[in-house]
Amino acid sequence: MSVGYANGIRVMSITHTGEPGFMLYIPIEYALHVYNEVMNMGQKYGIRNAGYYALRSLRIEKFFAFWGQDLDAFTTPMECGREFQVKLDKGMQFVGQEALLEQKQNGVYKRFTMFILEDHDTDADLWPWWGEPIFRNGRYVGKTTSSAYSYTLERHVCLGFVHHFDEKTGEELVVTTDFINQGEYEIDIAGHRFQAKAKLYPFSSFFTNRRRKDEMELSGYQGE
């Protein structure tokens, strides 16, 4: 598409914030011109600049995985809750299809999970960043891959992968939905453990109307 005097702009209907939006890939010589055009036209719509950490907070509270940080070439769609994006019934062959079919039938050995910190004081306690150990019922089960303060939930949110190890043999077992939902979780931040609620889906109902954290009943959403 063209914007102002600039052409050759590639527009993709994708977003990293969890809301409808577009990504513009702009030839570098037109970057400043396109920015000025968009900002000028957007004034009547209330357009504002948003920093990287604001976008990070938005995408984490919406449970959006980020390539290169949460996901890598060793992560499958079945492990990160993106199986709906894979069409296994189209009759088309693709690299990794056999492995995905096996995971669909037998289950996965790690599961991308969202954690809401409950007893964390944002003014007094150290903030999570990423790489914090995750404990389930007192046992280590994985580590966080992303963390941010959620201005909607008014709490810190962590994303990470949960594993299931046999307590006696240490063998890695299939991670089921019940395994995720029925555990008591803690996130270790600099040697101090904070209680956390585990979720396999975002708190979508909390984004319709902003609520204070003392009005939230997080436990009522544990089974989603």
Number of C-alpha atoms within 10 A of each C-alpha: 9 12 15 11 9 16 13 12 16 12 13 11 9 13 14 18 18 15 11 9 11 12 12 14 12 19 13 9 9 16 14 11 15 22 12 12 14 14 16 11 11 12 10 8 8 8 12 9 6 8 8 9 11 14 14 20 21 21 20 25 29 21 24 19 20 15 10 9 10 18 18 10 7 6 14 19 15 21 23 20 15 12 14 9 9 12 10 14 6 7 7 8 9 8 7 9 14 11 11 20 13 11 17 13 9 10 17 20 18 23 25 26 22 28 25 28 21 16 12 18 13 12 7 7 13 12 16 21 16 18 17 22 20 26 22 21 11 12 15 18 17 20 20 24 21 22 24 22 24 20 13 16 19 15 19 24 25 30 27 25 20 25 22 23 17 9 9 6 7 9 9 13 14 16 18 15 12 9 13 22 16 13 14 15 25 25 26 19 18 12 9 10 18 19 17 23 21 25 21 19 16 18 18 10 9 13 13 7 8 12 13 10 13 7 7 12 9 14 8 8 15 16 14 10
